[in-house]
Amino acid sequence: MSDDVAVYVGPISVPDAGFMAWQTFAEMIFAETDFYKRPARRAHRVVRQVIDPYYDFDEPPEFYRYLLAPASVVRKRLLIQGYTPEHCERA
């Protein structure tokens, strides 16, 4: 997997994401309650679809670990940090 960070809110790219380590950016927009560790059969369907192609195996991993939050919540968290739609479009 890549260490590149790209974050979009709809079609708008969030500026500065590419300059931060992914851990820093993740801590800025996700809360501890957004972290999930689920057995493969209980992991979010979209998470499995995105993660599985990165592995070269016949069986899925035993557990999936991922950050997941509603887009509306992430948008609010970005707004608090000053990433308004206007700021993002200008950048």
Secondary structure, DSSP 4 states (H G I P E B T S, - for coil): -------EETTEEPTTGGGS-HHHHHHHH--GGGEEEEEGGGS-HHHHHHHGGG---SS--SEEEEE---HHHHHHHHHHTT--HHHHHH-
